[in-house]
Amino acid sequence: ITEVDGSAFPFDYTKLESASGSSGGSAINIDNLDVSTYKAFEIFLTMQPTSDNVNLYVRFKNGSSAISASNYVNWKEQQYPTNNVSHKASGSVNLIEPAENIGGNPEENVFIHAVMHVATSNDPAGLARQNNRIEYDTNYMTHTPEHYSTRGVAHYSNDTSTFVNGIRFYFSGGNIDEYMYTVYGIKR
């Protein structure tokens, strides 16, 4: 694709990686994201747990380590049959919980669409605390089985010097059976 003048079209939205398979292990780790080039990352992920009645957990990563300090702040809205809505908010917790009570049978799994924003040392110091954040929406089937969906926002609010460059998705128990994901970068 080229501009009208024939020059290369500047792609600010780039596919970075994708994967799928069975036997996903204990977590889907998306590591070493290029935060100097990309300010945000859009993630599409579907996972099936090996265990029944588990929750989907998320933690940001710094290098190869998941950030587990109790400095996450969460808000989510959960919708479920028939015309029911619940709201949940928490602060000073050590993880993000986008979905609950996911079933472990073949037709029971979770899809999450997330946009992760990251702070860098180049950001104004006063803004970094709010920039390590994720906005998400999910749809999934519970172990009962019922269709649920959530949407929410969470951020890591410890300090202005913890810089995120990865993310971990995992279940509260058991492993990941089948999975597929794609990650896109949104340039600075």
ZIGICOR-V676289 format. One record per pair of residues at least 12 apart in sequence whose ideal C-beta (glycine too) atoms are under 7 Angstrom apart, sorted by the first residue. I is the first residue (numbers start at 1). J is the second residue. D is the distance in whole Angstrom. If there is no record, write none. Layout:
i=<I | I>
j=<J | J>
d=<D | D>
This chain:
i=<12 | 12 | 13 | 13 | 14 | 14 | 15 | 15 | 16 | 16 | 16 | 17 | 18 | 18 | 19 | 20 | 20 | 21 | 22 | 22 | 24 | 24 | 24 | 24 | 24 | 25 | 25 | 26 | 26 | 27 | 27 | 27 | 28 | 28 | 28 | 28 | 28 | 28 | 29 | 29 | 29 | 30 | 30 | 30 | 30 | 31 | 31 | 31 | 32 | 32 | 33 | 33 | 34 | 35 | 35 | 35 | 36 | 37 | 37 | 37 | 38 | 38 | 38 | 38 | 39 | 39 | 39 | 39 | 39 | 40 | 40 | 40 | 40 | 41 | 41 | 41 | 41 | 42 | 42 | 42 | 43 | 43 | 43 | 43 | 44 | 44 | 44 | 45 | 45 | 45 | 46 | 46 | 46 | 46 | 47 | 47 | 47 | 47 | 47 | 48 | 48 | 48 | 49 | 49 | 49 | 49 | 49 | 49 | 50 | 50 | 50 | 50 | 51 | 51 | 51 | 51 | 52 | 52 | 52 | 53 | 53 | 54 | 54 | 54 | 54 | 54 | 55 | 55 | 55 | 55 | 55 | 55 | 56 | 56 | 56 | 56 | 56 | 56 | 56 | 56 | 57 | 57 | 57 | 57 | 57 | 57 | 58 | 58 | 58 | 58 | 58 | 58 | 58 | 59 | 59 | 60 | 60 | 60 | 60 | 61 | 61 | 61 | 61 | 61 | 62 | 62 | 62 | 62 | 66 | 67 | 67 | 68 | 69 | 69 | 70 | 70 | 70 | 71 | 71 | 71 | 71 | 72 | 72 | 72 | 72 | 72 | 72 | 73 | 73 | 73 | 73 | 74 | 74 | 74 | 74 | 74 | 74 | 74 | 75 | 75 | 75 | 76 | 76 | 76 | 76 | 76 | 77 | 77 | 77 | 78 | 78 | 79 | 79 | 80 | 80 | 81 | 81 | 96 | 96 | 98 | 98 | 98 | 98 | 98 | 99 | 99 | 99 | 101 | 101 | 102 | 102 | 103 | 103 | 103 | 103 | 104 | 107 | 108 | 108 | 108 | 109 | 109 | 110 | 110 | 111 | 111 | 111 | 112 | 112 | 113 | 113 | 114 | 114 | 114 | 115 | 115 | 116 | 116 | 117 | 117 | 118 | 118 | 118 | 118 | 119 | 119 | 119 | 120 | 121 | 125 | 128 | 129 | 129 | 130 | 132 | 132 | 132 | 132 | 133 | 133 | 133 | 134 | 135 | 136 | 136 | 137 | 137 | 137 | 138>
j=<186 | 187 | 184 | 186 | 184 | 185 | 182 | 184 | 183 | 184 | 185 | 183 | 181 | 182 | 181 | 179 | 180 | 179 | 177 | 178 | 47 | 175 | 176 | 177 | 179 | 175 | 176 | 170 | 175 | 168 | 169 | 170 | 45 | 47 | 169 | 176 | 179 | 181 | 61 | 166 | 168 | 43 | 166 | 167 | 183 | 61 | 64 | 166 | 165 | 166 | 165 | 166 | 185 | 118 | 120 | 165 | 120 | 185 | 187 | 188 | 185 | 186 | 187 | 188 | 117 | 118 | 186 | 187 | 188 | 115 | 116 | 117 | 186 | 116 | 183 | 184 | 185 | 115 | 184 | 186 | 114 | 116 | 181 | 183 | 113 | 181 | 182 | 112 | 169 | 181 | 109 | 111 | 179 | 180 | 109 | 110 | 169 | 176 | 179 | 109 | 177 | 178 | 102 | 104 | 171 | 174 | 176 | 177 | 104 | 174 | 175 | 177 | 104 | 171 | 173 | 174 | 103 | 104 | 143 | 101 | 143 | 102 | 171 | 172 | 173 | 174 | 97 | 99 | 100 | 102 | 171 | 172 | 97 | 98 | 99 | 102 | 110 | 112 | 169 | 171 | 95 | 96 | 97 | 170 | 171 | 172 | 95 | 96 | 98 | 134 | 167 | 168 | 169 | 95 | 168 | 132 | 156 | 164 | 167 | 164 | 165 | 166 | 167 | 168 | 162 | 163 | 164 | 165 | 168 | 156 | 162 | 94 | 94 | 158 | 92 | 93 | 94 | 92 | 156 | 157 | 158 | 93 | 94 | 95 | 96 | 154 | 156 | 91 | 154 | 155 | 157 | 89 | 90 | 93 | 96 | 97 | 152 | 154 | 89 | 152 | 153 | 88 | 98 | 150 | 151 | 152 | 150 | 151 | 152 | 148 | 150 | 148 | 149 | 146 | 148 | 146 | 147 | 134 | 154 | 112 | 136 | 138 | 150 | 152 | 138 | 140 | 150 | 142 | 143 | 140 | 142 | 141 | 142 | 143 | 145 | 143 | 141 | 141 | 143 | 145 | 140 | 141 | 138 | 140 | 138 | 139 | 140 | 136 | 138 | 136 | 137 | 134 | 135 | 136 | 134 | 135 | 134 | 167 | 131 | 133 | 131 | 132 | 164 | 165 | 131 | 132 | 163 | 163 | 163 | 160 | 160 | 157 | 160 | 155 | 155 | 156 | 162 | 164 | 153 | 154 | 155 | 154 | 153 | 151 | 152 | 149 | 150 | 151 | 150>
d=<6 | 4 | 6 | 6 | 6 | 5 | 7 | 6 | 5 | 6 | 5 | 5 | 6 | 4 | 6 | 6 | 4 | 7 | 6 | 5 | 7 | 7 | 3 | 7 | 4 | 6 | 6 | 6 | 5 | 5 | 6 | 4 | 7 | 7 | 4 | 7 | 6 | 6 | 7 | 7 | 5 | 7 | 6 | 5 | 6 | 6 | 6 | 4 | 6 | 6 | 5 | 6 | 7 | 5 | 5 | 5 | 7 | 7 | 6 | 7 | 4 | 6 | 6 | 7 | 7 | 7 | 6 | 7 | 4 | 6 | 6 | 5 | 4 | 5 | 6 | 7 | 6 | 5 | 4 | 7 | 5 | 7 | 6 | 5 | 6 | 6 | 5 | 5 | 6 | 4 | 6 | 5 | 7 | 5 | 6 | 6 | 7 | 5 | 5 | 4 | 4 | 5 | 6 | 5 | 5 | 5 | 7 | 7 | 6 | 4 | 5 | 5 | 5 | 7 | 5 | 3 | 6 | 4 | 5 | 6 | 4 | 5 | 4 | 5 | 5 | 6 | 6 | 7 | 5 | 7 | 7 | 4 | 7 | 5 | 4 | 6 | 5 | 7 | 7 | 6 | 5 | 7 | 6 | 5 | 7 | 6 | 7 | 4 | 6 | 7 | 7 | 7 | 6 | 5 | 5 | 6 | 5 | 4 | 6 | 7 | 7 | 3 | 6 | 6 | 6 | 6 | 6 | 6 | 5 | 6 | 7 | 5 | 7 | 6 | 5 | 6 | 5 | 7 | 6 | 6 | 4 | 5 | 7 | 6 | 6 | 6 | 6 | 5 | 6 | 6 | 5 | 7 | 5 | 7 | 6 | 7 | 6 | 4 | 5 | 6 | 5 | 5 | 7 | 5 | 7 | 3 | 7 | 6 | 7 | 6 | 5 | 7 | 5 | 6 | 5 | 6 | 7 | 7 | 4 | 6 | 5 | 5 | 6 | 6 | 5 | 5 | 6 | 5 | 6 | 5 | 6 | 5 | 6 | 4 | 5 | 7 | 6 | 4 | 7 | 6 | 7 | 7 | 6 | 4 | 6 | 5 | 7 | 6 | 5 | 7 | 5 | 5 | 7 | 4 | 7 | 5 | 5 | 6 | 6 | 5 | 7 | 6 | 5 | 7 | 4 | 5 | 6 | 6 | 7 | 5 | 4 | 5 | 6 | 6 | 6 | 4 | 7 | 5 | 7 | 7 | 4 | 5 | 5 | 7 | 6 | 7 | 7 | 4 | 5>
